[in-house]
């Protein structure tokens, strides 16, 4: 069972990413952007998601394995 996506899967899932990537495929988001994101409220984040068509995104029923 594979839990971690492959670098190719991560690249496909985040194909609009404008940044470089780590060897495992994760986007290398600049530290200054991550610092700015610490100040964003959940309401602000949901507003951006809704604006881009993600009105009812939810992941639930997680199980510990």
N, C-alpha and C positions, 0 to 999 in steps of 0.2 A: 504494500500500500504506500503510495507516494503522497506525502503531505505538503512538502515544499514544491512549488512550481519550478519547472526547469527554467534556465535563463531564456530560452526561446519563448516559453509560455509567458514569462514576465514581460518580455519585449513586446509580444503581441497584445497583452492586456493593457500595456501602458504605451502604446505606439505613438501617442500624441506628445509624449514627454520630450521637452526640448533640451534636456540636460544629458551629460555623459552618464555612463552606467558603471556600477560595480561589476566585478567579474561574474557574480551570480545573477546578473540581469536587473538588479534593483536600480531605480533611478537615483542618481547622485544629486539630490536636491541641495542647493547651496545653504550653508549654515545661516546666513542672514535671513533667508526666506523662512526657514524653520523657526527662527527666533521671532519673526513677525507673526507667524501663525499661532504662537503661544498666546497672543492677545485676542484672538478671534473667539467670539462666543459661539455656542452651539446654534443660537438663532441666526447669527450671521452666516455660519457655514451652511445651514439648511436653506437659507435664502438663495445662496449661490447655486446649490444643488437644484432647487426648484426652478430657478431661472434657466437651467440647462436641461430640464425635462426629467429630473429624478425626483418625482413627487412622493413616491411611496416606497422608497428603498428601505428594506429591513431584513436583517438576518437574525433569526431566532432559533430556539430549540437546540442550542449547542449542547453537545455531550462531551464529557471528559472521558478520554480513553486511556 
